[in-house]
Amino acid sequence: LKICDAVAYAHSKNVLHRDLKPANIMVGEFGEVLVLDWGTARFTNEDTAHTGGHGTVGFMSPEQAKGDLLDARADIYALGATLYHLLTRSDPANGFLREHMRALPNQLAAIVRKAAHANPNERYAKVTDLADDILHFLDGDPVTAYQESPLEKAARMVSRHRFIVIILLTYMVIRLIFYLALRR
């Protein structure tokens, strides 16, 4: 989330980083997060910001690798690849492997897939949208990247309101015991 905050701030100033990856992120001793190596960063209105070739394989969006026009979604791809790497300890240059994604909760895997989608139009439109989905996941809320089944939704609700569910189940069991005892 703190990485997303830094990148969202840069995007608000019309700056693309163009080389986001774990090696360019530092966590300080007090939990502060620094995004480093802004050497390839460019303003979005500069011609050089729209051409590719600069970046790191695996963390560079397909459109950046091809030299196409770039926008904030190129950095969002890199954030998705970074999230994949942080969660699976796998190199995204080898592809987003299904066996690694299966180890993740469905909602979290969907966030990674959406952020690092090959088609920029299928990615999050803004870094803040990605951060919102991550925050919703952490809070146990539904995420926009994943369509829950009714059973998953019920399980999430039960898990989130465990105390109330236990009280209601206890009440129902006690009522059943009284009902059965009075029937004798």
C-alpha positions in Angstrom: 0.0 0.0 0.0 2.8 2.4 0.8 4.4 1.6 -2.6 1.1 2.4 -4.3 0.9 5.7 -2.4 4.4 6.8 -3.6 3.6 5.8 -7.2 0.1 7.4 -7.1 1.8 10.6 -5.9 4.2 10.5 -8.8 1.3 9.9 -11.2 -0.6 12.8 -9.8 2.4 14.9 -10.9 2.3 13.3 -14.4 5.5 11.3 -13.7 5.9 7.6 -14.8 8.6 5.6 -13.0 9.0 3.1 -15.8 11.2 0.7 -13.8 9.3 -0.4 -10.7 10.6 -3.7 -9.2 11.5 -5.1 -5.8 15.2 -4.0 -6.2 14.0 -0.4 -6.5 11.9 -0.4 -3.2 13.5 0.1 0.2 11.9 -0.3 3.6 13.4 1.8 6.3 13.9 0.7 9.9 10.7 2.5 10.9 8.6 1.0 8.2 8.9 3.9 5.8 8.9 2.8 2.1 11.1 4.5 -0.4 10.7 4.0 -4.2 14.2 4.3 -5.6 15.9 4.7 -9.0 13.9 7.4 -10.8 16.6 7.6 -13.5 14.2 6.2 -16.2 11.2 8.2 -15.0 9.7 10.7 -17.4 6.9 13.2 -17.4 3.9 11.8 -19.3 4.0 14.7 -21.7 7.6 14.0 -22.8 8.0 12.0 -26.0 10.7 9.8 -24.3 8.1 8.8 -21.7 6.0 7.1 -24.4 8.7 4.9 -25.8 9.8 1.6 -24.4 13.0 -0.3 -24.0 13.7 1.1 -20.5 12.8 -1.2 -17.7 13.4 -4.7 -16.3 12.2 -7.9 -18.0 9.4 -9.4 -16.1 8.4 -6.2 -14.5 8.1 -4.2 -17.7 4.7 -4.1 -19.3 4.2 -5.7 -22.7 3.5 -2.3 -24.3 6.7 -0.9 -22.7 8.7 -3.8 -24.0 7.4 -3.2 -27.5 8.0 0.5 -27.4 4.3 1.5 -27.5 2.8 4.6 -25.9 2.9 4.4 -22.1 0.6 5.7 -19.4 0.1 5.0 -15.7 -1.0 1.4 -16.5 2.6 0.6 -17.4 3.6 1.3 -13.8 0.5 -0.6 -12.6 1.7 -3.7 -14.5 5.1 -3.4 -12.7 3.3 -3.1 -9.4 1.3 -6.2 -10.2 4.5 -8.1 -11.1 6.2 -6.8 -7.9 3.2 -8.0 -5.9 3.4 -11.4 -7.6 7.1 -11.6 -6.7 6.6 -10.5 -3.1 3.8 -13.1 -2.6 5.3 -16.1 -4.5 9.0 -15.3 -4.4 9.0 -16.2 -8.1 10.5 -14.2 -10.9 7.8 -12.8 -13.2 10.2 -12.9 -16.1 9.5 -16.7 -16.1 5.7 -15.9 -16.4 3.0 -15.7 -13.9 2.9 -19.4 -13.2 -0.4 -21.0 -12.3 1.1 -23.2 -9.6 2.3 -20.2 -7.8 -1.0 -18.4 -8.2 -2.9 -21.4 -6.8 -1.1 -20.9 -3.5 -2.7 -17.5 -3.1 -6.3 -16.7 -1.9 -8.5 -16.3 -5.0 -9.1 -12.6 -4.4 -5.4 -11.9 -4.1 -4.6 -13.9 -7.2 -7.3 -11.9 -9.0 -5.7 -8.6 -7.9 -2.3 -9.7 -9.3 -3.9 -11.0 -12.5 -5.8 -7.7 -13.1 -2.8 -5.5 -12.2 -0.4 -7.4 -14.5 -2.8 -8.2 -17.3 -1.2 -8.2 -20.7 -3.9 -5.9 -22.1 -3.5 -2.4 -20.5 -7.3 -1.9 -20.9 -7.9 -4.8 -18.6 -5.7 -3.4 -15.8 -6.6 -1.1 -13.0 -7.1 2.4 -14.5 -5.3 4.1 -11.5 -2.8 3.0 -8.8 -5.4 4.1 -6.2 -7.8 1.5 -7.6 -5.2 -1.2 -7.1 -4.5 0.1 -3.6 -8.2 0.1 -2.8 -8.6 -3.6 -3.8 -5.5 -4.6 -1.7 -7.0 -2.7 1.2 -10.4 -4.3 0.7 -8.7 -7.7 0.6 -6.8 -7.0 3.9 -10.0 -5.8 5.5 -11.9 -9.0 4.5 -14.1 -7.0 2.1 -14.9 -8.1 -1.5 -12.5 -6.9 -4.2 -13.5 -5.5 -7.6 -11.0 -7.9 -9.4 -12.8 -11.0 -8.2 -16.4 -12.1 -8.6 -17.3 -14.2 -5.5 -19.6 -17.1 -5.6 -22.5 -17.1 -3.2 -20.8 -19.8 -1.1 -17.5 -17.7 -1.0 -19.5 -14.6 0.0 -21.3 -16.5 2.8 -18.0 -17.9 4.1 -16.4 -14.5 4.1 -19.4 -13.0 6.0 -19.2 -15.9 8.5 -15.5 -15.4 9.0 -15.8 -11.7 9.3 -18.7 -11.9 11.9 -17.5 -15.0 13.6 -18.5 -13.8 17.1 -22.1 -13.0 16.1 -22.4 -16.3 14.3 -21.2 -18.2 17.4 -23.7 -16.4 19.6 -26.5 -17.1 17.2 -25.6 -20.8 16.9 -25.3 -21.1 20.7 -28.7 -19.5 21.1 -30.2 -21.9 18.5 -28.7 -25.0 20.1 -30.0 -23.9 23.6 -33.5 -23.3 22.1 -33.3 -26.8 20.4 -32.3 -28.4 23.7 -35.2 -26.7 25.6 -37.7 -27.6 22.8 -36.6 -31.3 22.9 -36.7 -31.4 26.7 -40.2 -29.9 26.8 -41.5 -32.4 24.2 -40.8 -35.3 26.6 
